[in-house]
Amino acid sequence: MRNRPSLRSRRSLLRALLGACATPMPFAALAGFNFFTSEYTASREELQAQIAKRFPVQRRYADLFTVGLRDPRLGLDPRSNRAAITAVLSISSPLLQPQTVEGIVSVSSALRYDAPARALRLDRPQAERLELQGVTGRDAERLQNIGAVVAQELLRDQALRTFTAEELTVGRKTYEIGAITVQDDGITVELK
């Protein structure tokens, strides 16, 4: 007669298995390549970490202003299939009193794949919202225009995720990136 597990141990095993299935896995654990569905999903956390490495950034404007961006936060909008970056904006100039004005800028963008660089990039970013602290009237309007133009320039073609050649190769097959889909908690790209 073979050894059969007792009813109690089978129930314990069943409870443990059901408990493991009921425990939600973090999205980051689900992120990555899925060759069965031919797609790759980059989680919001992964993308945020990649973006944060590229900041702070700054650029001179008309040799009178220095515009900088720091502390970026990634936003994802599945309805419009766009990504957004909200950052602290600073504008410095000897013409300003005080010499540095700060605020918040939100820039949204379509996404595109840059095949030679194997990078998922922002495409045609547009400043959607820009708020400056302590500046009003025509000065505020002029500084907002400068801030918006420079923020768009600083974020144009910014890479959200760069793939290595090894990541896109399985056996003898090298995958290309196809359709890009923005989701609530990440970005999925088609592997073809």
C-alpha positions as CSV (number, residue, x, y, z in Angstrom):
1,M,0.0,0.0,0.0
2,R,1.4,3.4,-1.0
3,N,1.8,6.3,1.3
4,R,-1.0,8.7,0.7
5,P,-0.8,12.2,2.2
6,S,-3.3,12.7,5.0
7,L,-6.4,14.8,4.5
8,R,-4.9,17.4,6.9
9,S,-1.7,17.8,5.0
10,R,-3.5,18.0,1.6
11,R,-5.7,20.8,3.1
12,S,-2.6,22.6,4.4
13,L,-1.0,22.4,1.0
14,L,-4.1,23.6,-0.8
15,R,-4.4,26.6,1.6
16,A,-0.7,27.5,1.0
17,L,-1.2,27.4,-2.7
18,L,-4.3,29.4,-2.6
19,G,-2.7,31.9,-0.3
20,A,0.3,32.3,-2.7
21,C,-2.1,32.9,-5.6
22,A,-4.1,35.5,-3.6
23,T,-1.0,37.5,-2.6
24,P,-0.6,40.3,-5.1
25,M,2.7,40.4,-6.8
26,P,4.3,43.8,-7.3
27,F,4.1,45.0,-10.9
28,A,7.9,45.2,-11.1
29,A,8.0,41.4,-10.6
30,L,5.7,41.1,-13.7
31,A,7.6,43.6,-15.8
32,G,9.9,42.4,-18.5
33,F,9.9,40.3,-21.7
34,N,7.1,38.0,-22.4
35,F,8.0,36.1,-25.5
36,F,4.7,34.1,-25.4
37,T,2.7,37.3,-26.0
38,S,5.5,39.0,-28.0
39,E,5.8,42.0,-25.8
40,Y,7.9,43.8,-23.1
41,T,6.5,45.7,-20.3
42,A,8.5,48.4,-18.5
43,S,7.0,49.2,-15.1
44,R,6.5,52.8,-13.9
45,E,9.1,52.2,-11.3
46,E,11.7,51.0,-13.8
47,L,11.0,54.0,-16.1
48,Q,11.1,56.4,-13.2
49,A,14.5,55.1,-12.1
50,Q,15.9,55.5,-15.6
51,I,14.6,59.1,-16.0
52,A,15.9,60.1,-12.5
53,K,19.4,59.2,-13.6
54,R,19.4,61.8,-16.4
55,F,18.5,64.8,-14.1
56,P,19.2,67.5,-13.2
57,V,19.5,69.1,-16.7
58,Q,19.8,72.8,-17.7
59,R,20.2,75.0,-20.7
60,R,21.0,78.6,-21.5
61,Y,18.4,80.7,-23.3
62,A,19.4,83.8,-25.2
63,D,22.6,84.1,-23.2
64,L,20.5,85.8,-20.5
65,F,18.6,82.9,-18.8
66,T,19.6,79.5,-17.4
67,V,16.6,77.1,-17.2
68,G,17.0,74.0,-15.2
69,L,14.8,70.9,-14.4
70,R,15.2,68.6,-11.5
71,D,13.2,66.0,-9.4
72,P,11.3,64.5,-12.4
73,R,8.1,62.5,-11.9
74,L,6.7,60.2,-14.6
75,G,3.0,60.2,-15.4
76,L,1.3,57.8,-17.7
77,D,-1.9,58.5,-19.6
78,P,-3.4,55.4,-21.3
79,R,-6.3,57.3,-22.8
80,S,-4.0,59.5,-24.9
81,N,-1.2,56.9,-25.1
82,R,1.2,59.6,-23.8
83,A,3.8,59.9,-21.1
84,A,4.3,63.1,-19.0
85,I,7.2,64.4,-16.9
86,T,6.5,66.8,-14.1
87,A,9.7,68.5,-12.7
88,V,10.8,71.4,-10.6
89,L,11.8,74.2,-13.0
90,S,14.2,77.0,-12.2
91,I,15.0,80.1,-14.2
92,S,18.1,82.1,-13.3
93,S,19.2,85.5,-14.7
94,P,21.1,88.5,-13.4
95,L,18.1,90.5,-14.8
96,L,15.7,88.9,-12.3
97,Q,15.0,90.0,-8.7
98,P,15.5,87.6,-7.0
99,Q,18.0,86.1,-9.5
100,T,16.3,82.6,-9.5
101,V,12.6,81.9,-9.9
102,E,11.2,78.4,-9.3
103,G,8.1,76.6,-10.2
104,I,6.6,73.4,-11.6
105,V,6.4,72.3,-15.2
106,S,4.5,69.4,-16.7
107,V,5.4,68.2,-20.2
108,S,3.5,65.5,-22.0
109,S,4.8,63.6,-25.0
110,A,4.0,60.9,-27.5
111,L,6.6,58.0,-27.6
112,R,8.7,56.6,-30.4
113,Y,11.2,53.8,-30.8
114,D,14.7,54.9,-32.0
115,A,16.0,51.6,-33.6
116,P,19.7,52.6,-34.1
117,A,20.0,53.5,-30.4
118,R,17.5,50.7,-29.3
119,A,15.8,53.4,-27.1
120,L,12.2,54.3,-26.3
121,R,12.1,58.1,-26.5
122,L,9.9,61.1,-25.8
123,D,8.6,62.4,-29.1
124,R,7.4,66.0,-29.6
125,P,7.0,67.0,-25.9
126,Q,4.7,69.8,-25.2
127,A,4.5,71.9,-22.0
128,E,1.0,71.4,-20.6
129,R,1.3,73.3,-17.4
130,L,3.9,75.8,-16.0
131,E,3.5,77.6,-12.7
132,L,6.1,80.0,-11.3
133,Q,6.3,81.2,-7.7
134,G,6.5,84.8,-6.8
135,V,6.2,86.3,-10.3
136,T,3.1,88.0,-11.7
137,G,1.9,90.0,-14.7
138,R,3.9,90.3,-17.9
139,D,7.1,89.1,-16.3
140,A,5.4,85.9,-15.4
141,E,4.0,85.4,-18.9
142,R,7.5,86.0,-20.5
143,L,9.2,83.7,-18.0
144,Q,6.5,81.0,-18.5
145,N,7.1,81.2,-22.3
146,I,10.9,80.9,-21.8
147,G,10.5,78.0,-19.3
148,A,8.0,76.1,-21.6
149,V,10.3,76.4,-24.7
150,V,13.4,75.3,-22.8
151,A,11.7,72.5,-21.0
152,Q,10.4,71.1,-24.3
153,E,13.9,71.3,-25.7
154,L,15.5,69.7,-22.7
155,L,13.0,66.7,-22.8
156,R,12.9,66.3,-26.6
157,D,14.2,62.8,-27.5
158,Q,14.8,62.0,-23.8
159,A,15.2,58.2,-23.5
160,L,12.7,56.5,-21.2
161,R,14.2,53.0,-21.7
162,T,17.2,51.8,-23.6
163,F,17.5,48.1,-24.6
164,T,20.7,46.1,-24.9
165,A,21.3,44.0,-28.0
166,E,21.3,40.9,-25.7
167,E,17.9,41.8,-24.3
168,L,16.4,41.8,-27.8
169,T,18.0,38.5,-28.9
170,V,16.9,35.0,-28.0
171,G,18.8,32.2,-29.7
172,R,19.3,33.3,-33.3
173,K,16.3,35.6,-33.3
174,T,16.7,39.3,-32.8
175,Y,13.5,41.1,-32.1
176,E,12.5,44.6,-33.2
177,I,10.2,46.9,-31.3
178,G,6.7,47.6,-32.8
179,A,3.6,49.2,-31.3
180,I,4.0,51.2,-28.1
181,T,1.1,51.2,-25.6
182,V,1.0,53.3,-22.5
183,Q,-0.8,51.7,-19.5
184,D,-1.6,52.9,-16.0
185,D,1.4,51.3,-14.4
186,G,3.9,50.9,-17.3
187,I,4.6,51.0,-21.0
188,T,4.3,47.9,-23.2
189,V,6.1,47.5,-26.5
190,E,5.4,44.9,-29.1
191,L,8.2,42.5,-30.0
192,K,8.2,41.5,-33.7
